[in-house]
Amino acid sequence: MTNRNALHEEIERIFSTLTAQGIVERLDKAGIANAKLNSMQEFWDHPQLEARDRWREVGTPAGPIEAIKPPFNLDGFEPRMDPVPALGAHSRTILAELGFSPLEIQGMAKSNIIEEGTS
């Protein structure tokens, strides 16, 4: 603990001259457990997602998009991947389920507190 700050400075000094791959190679060679954190693009492009059939097309108000399935697999079970609802599409239904009256919900819509939806 006495030399903790100095150790961190030395690690940062050396690692700042290396690429991420170079750091991983050195840590692997030294037998130090490590893992590289992927960027969002690297995550989306990871070949395992395609190999494990993790993508499904779903509809959105702006057109179809690729969406990732939930992080589990069950034999013989395909998870439900419904279309993405439009903004406010279920606001009135949800507010009614929460106990708001039709008059209160109408007031929220008129005051632009909620987005006008279709339900």
Residue pairs with C-beta under 8 A, 6 or more apart in sequence:
15 23
18 26
20 36
23 34
24 34
24 36
27 33
27 34
28 34
38 46
48 54
49 55
49 68
52 73
54 68
54 69
55 66
55 67
55 68
55 69
56 66
56 67
56 68
56 69
56 81
57 64
57 65
57 66
57 67
58 64
58 65
58 67
58 81
58 82
58 83
58 84
59 83
59 84
60 83
60 84
61 84
61 86
61 87
65 84
67 81
69 79
69 81
70 79
85 117
86 117
86 118
87 115
87 117
88 114
88 115
88 116
88 117
89 117
89 118
89 119
90 117
90 119
91 105
91 114
91 115
91 117
91 119
92 105
92 109
92 114
92 117
92 119
93 119
95 104
95 105
95 108
95 114
96 102
96 105
100 108
105 114
108 114
109 116
